[in-house]
Amino acid sequence: MSNIENQQGRLQAQDPELAGLLQREDRRQSSTLTLIASENHCSAAVREACSSRLTDKYAEGYPGRRYYGGCEVADAVEDLARQRALRLFAGAEEANVQPHSGTTANLSALLALAGPNGRIVGMMLKAGGHLSHGHDKSHTGIVFQARQYGAGPDGRIDLDEVRKLVREHQPKVLIAGGSSYCRNIDYAAFAAIAKEAGALLLADIAHPAGLMAAGVVPSPIGIADVVTMTTHKTLRGPRGGMILARKDVAKAIHSSVFPGSQGGPLVHTIAAKAVAFGEALLPGFRAYQQKVLDNARHLAACLMAHGLDIVTGGTDNHIVLVDLRKTDVTGAQVEERALAAGLSVNKNAIPGDPRPPMVTSGLRLGTPAVTTRGFGREQIETVAGVIVGLVRGAAPEKFRPVVSGLGEAFPLP
Ligand SMILES: Cc1ncc(COP(=O)(O)O)c(C=O)c1O
């Protein structure tokens, strides 16, 4: 019996109510197919590290410079995570593995580089950016003087617009990266635009981090001054964040994470990050990421062959953004129908979306989680058929058997 099963046995005996909820979530994940682009299924080893006794340990500070005693194991764990991160993202100079999340990573990095009330430029949420890139509902839109660039009518970043905005606003930090942007970003062009204005470039690779670590899409390492990411999306680790930085800005970043933005690090999560980075350094990881990419391209091609519009007409990564404007359904309606059919997807704004964020005209799909379960072209074709059927108004229940069948045939790791 594994450590995790053992622990589940104890939880079941002590707190059947909560244990029941965890079992329900296991069943939910097994019996539905996750096509949410920001989700994945991490390994049992990652989950075991997450549930380790390291959760008990306070370790404020950094390895060798802690504010608590008894940190020798925490130090070794954090050093291992940092070393593996630097091997995985070769060319990066320093790594901070403490951010609790992608948002904390961004906030810490921006406070270090721009300072309170500093000027920043990022991509609009509607165009594919993230809330933490200066959206007015995020602290990054309140604490900083933020301006945002959109996407062109073709759904792609318009570098001329970015250049114009940067020249006008003269930011300290220019942010490149997003949550629903499905095309490669020209980081060298972004770096040139930043340099001209004396700004630093922050690349947020939360979404494509795994694809970049595996070298299947171009990466900003060695180009951007600072790179932030989450560890739980394509990277397939535990929920958390990480920052890579050039040596000359690293000191400011470290103190902005701790003591600036966080207290004690989540050492158990850092251990799980180390496990995930170790997995990502194994040869099979590249094949997995290539499959994520191939599956996303195939999904986009299948949906287009069935007559659906895809923002930018395809994808360069794991994200496929469906434009529903020519259909008679909204993103929210398809999300609900998909859930009833057993597909976990999310409604998403598309560039120029006429509908509000809780309705939207888009559907964001992603292939990391189903590829972890072993999906290939054939299963992607089946999934595309289900999505098209749902958009066209077929009863969701009709698809439940086929979706459950796929879930049983391709179990969770
Ligand atoms: C580009 C980008 N940055 C930051 C984040 C924030 O990550 P978290 O949800 O861990 O705060 C996300 C999450 O979706 C993201 O897509």
The ligand as a MOL file (V3000), in Angstrom:
LIG
                    3D

  0  0  0     0  0            999 V3000
M  V30 BEGIN CTAB
M  V30 COUNTS 16 16 0 0 0
M  V30 BEGIN ATOM
M  V30 1 C -0.3420 33.5730 -17.8990 0
M  V30 2 C -0.7350 33.3200 -16.4830 0
M  V30 3 N -0.0810 33.9490 -15.5140 0
M  V30 4 C -0.4030 33.7800 -14.2210 0
M  V30 5 C -1.4060 32.9110 -13.8540 0
M  V30 6 C -1.7950 32.8350 -12.4030 0
M  V30 7 O -1.5310 31.6260 -11.8300 0
M  V30 8 P -2.2500 31.2350 -10.4440 0
M  V30 9 O -3.6220 30.8270 -10.7850 0
M  V30 10 O -1.3630 30.1210 -9.9370 0
M  V30 11 O -2.1940 32.4450 -9.5670 0
M  V30 12 C -2.1010 32.2150 -14.8270 0
M  V30 13 C -3.1830 31.2880 -14.4330 0
M  V30 14 O -3.9790 30.8590 -15.1510 0
M  V30 15 C -1.7550 32.4270 -16.1830 0
M  V30 16 O -2.4170 31.8100 -17.1550 0
M  V30 END ATOM
M  V30 BEGIN BOND
M  V30 1 1 1 2
M  V30 2 1 2 3
M  V30 3 2 2 15
M  V30 4 2 3 4
M  V30 5 1 4 5
M  V30 6 1 5 6
M  V30 7 2 5 12
M  V30 8 1 6 7
M  V30 9 1 7 8
M  V30 10 2 8 9
M  V30 11 1 8 10
M  V30 12 1 8 11
M  V30 13 1 12 13
M  V30 14 1 12 15
M  V30 15 2 13 14
M  V30 16 1 15 16
M  V30 END BOND
M  V30 END CTAB
M  END
